[in-house]
Amino acid sequence: MSGVDVTSDKMGLDPEAMIACPGCDLLLMDREVALGETATCPRCHTVIEAPRPLAMTRIIMLALAALILMIAAVFFPFLELGAAGMVRRSSLLDTVMAFSTGLTAPLTLAMAALIVILPVTRFLALLYVLGPMAFGSRPARHAHDAFHLAEALRPWAMAEVFIVGVAVALVKVAGLAHVSLGPAFWAFVALVIVTVLKDNFMSRVTVWKTLEARRTE
């Protein structure tokens, strides 16, 4: 893609033929990018579009894997604490339910939303958008709005922030009690890795273009 340093109105160009870099807002000519190629911004080198073969199928499989891992992370034992001969196992759901009343209820509900509800909503939205198109069909009804929702939720899905916070807390707790990591902890770690891979596979500009193209077929 070639950079344009002035607005499309001054150049007499069609605004529909322009695209803004998500990194620095530089206006670029919107051109077709072949499979396997990568279009980057000439100013900040942000990747604009990078279509890959079978990318939608891979994203769908990763989103399904993320949903399965999220179920395991919520319901399986997350941590086991042992101190003074007493052992306590707890899952993420147990933690949310234990502090779901009283003054801590808003904070607990916010935590549940940021690390569970919003990521799950985003995974389901991506499956709804990409599922039909991966099989060559027209986009599902309201697929455009669903993908817009998935993109809006991306900064607020904080599973990776939660796992970093847990790791920091474990360093402090380890000196006070014996700590054993449960299967849910490792499921959450795998969930973060799968989410990163999914986001790297997904070319958002390609998805938007495919939605527009399939909708008019």
N, C-alpha and C positions, 0 to 999 in steps of 0.2 A: 504494500500500500504506500502511496506517495503522500507526503505531508503537504498541507495547505496552510499558510500562515495568516490568511485573512478569512473573513466570513464568506459564506456562499453567496450572500446578497451582493457583496461588492464585486465578486468575480462573475456574477450572473449565472451561477451554477444552481442546479436543482437541489434543494435541501434533501430530497429523498435519496440523492446519490452520494450523500456525505455521511460520515460516521465519526463520532467523537471518541478520542482515546479515553478509556476509563481512568488512566493514570494522571494525565496532564491536560486533558480536554482539547488537545490539538485536533483540528478538523482534518479528516483524511478522506480520500476518494474511496468509496465503497466498491471494491472489486471482488470478483470471484476468486476464491482460494481453492486450489486443487487438494484432493486427499493427500495427506502426508506432508503438505507444506505448512509453513507457519508465517502468518502476517504479524509484524511487530511495528510499534510506533517508532518512527525515525528519531524522535526527540528523547523519549524516556525509555524506549526499548521494552515497553509493556507488551505482552502478547495480546493481540487483538482477536485473532481467529486462528485456530489450529485444528481443522477437521481431521479425524482419524478413522480408518476403517473399523467398522463394528463398535464404534465408540458408544453408541446408544445402548447396545446390548451389554457392554461392559458396565456402564453406569447402572443399568437396571439390576444386574447381578450383584453389584456392590451395594446398591440400596437395599436389596432383599437381605443380603448378608448383614448389613447394618441393623436392620429391623430385628433379625434373629438374635444378634448379639445384644441389642438393647433389652430384649425380653429376658435374656440370661442375666444381664447386669442388674435388672430391677428385682428379680425374684430369687436368684441364687444367693447364697451367703457371700457378703462382700468382705467382711473382716471378722477375725476371731481374736478377742482380747482375753488374756489370762493374767490374773494377779491375785496373790494371796490364796491360791487354791481354787479360785472361782474363774469360770470360763464363760464368756458371753459371745454368742454369734449374732450377727445382725446383717440384714440385707438393706439395700437402698430403700426399699419400700417400708421396712420397719423403721428406718430413720425418719422418713417423711411422716409416717403415721404417729410416731412418738411425740413429735413437736407440732402437730397439726391443730392444736387448740391453744388458747391463751394468747399472750402478747407475741409469741414467736410464730404464730400461724402465718402472717403475711410473708415473713422471711422464708419460711419453709415452703410455702406455695410458690414463691418466686424461684426458689432453688429447683423445685420439681419441674417448673415450667421451662427454665433455662437449660437444664441438663437432660430432661426426658421428653416433655410434651412438645416443645418447639422442634427439636431434632427429628422426632417421630413424624410430626406434621410435615416437615420438609421432605423426609424420605418418601412419605406417601404421595405428596404433591409431585415429586419427580417421577415416581412410578406411574402416576395418572397421566402425566404429560408425555413421557417418553415411551410408555408401553405400547400404545397403538401405533406410533410412528416407527418403532423398531421392527414391527411386522409389516410395514409398508402401507398401513391404513391412514386414513385421515385423522387429524388430531381429535381427541375427545372433546365433548362440549365443555366450554369454559377452560380449555387447556391453557389459553393465553393468560387468563387470570391466575390459574394455578401455578404457572411458572413464575409469574410476577410475585406471587406470595412466597414461593420457595426462595427467590432471590432476596426478597425483603427480610426473610427470617435468617438468612445465612450469617449475618454478624451477631445475631442473638442466640444462636445455637452454640452453647458454651461447654460441650462435653469435654473438650480438651483442657479448658481452664479448670474444670472440676477435678480432673485427674491430676493436674499439676498441684492444685491445692491439697488434695489428699496425700500426695507424695511428701509435701512439706510438713503436713500434720503428722504423718507417720514417723518422720525423723524426731519430732518432739515427743511423741507418745512412746516410742521404742525404749526410752530410758525409764519409763514408769511401769510398763507392763510388757508381757510377751505378746507380740503381734504376729498373727498368721494371716496371710492373704488368701482370700477365698476365690472360687472360680469367677465370681462376678467382677472382681477387681481386674482379672486378666481379660475377661470379656469386654470390660470398658476400655482397657488399653487397646485391644484389637479393634474395637469400635472406632476409636480415634484414628488409628492407622487406616482403616477402611474408608473413613470419611475423607481423610486427606487424599487418598488415592482417587476417590470418586470425584472430588473437586478438581484434581489435576487432569483427569480424563475429559472433563466436561468443558467444551468450548461454548460459552454462553451465546456469543454472536451467531454461531452455527445453529444452535437450537432455535434462536429467534427467527433466523432466516428460514429454517425448515418449517417452523410453525406457520409462517406467512405463506410459504410456497404450497404446503399441503392443504392449507385452508381454502385456497382458491382453486384447487383441482376439482 
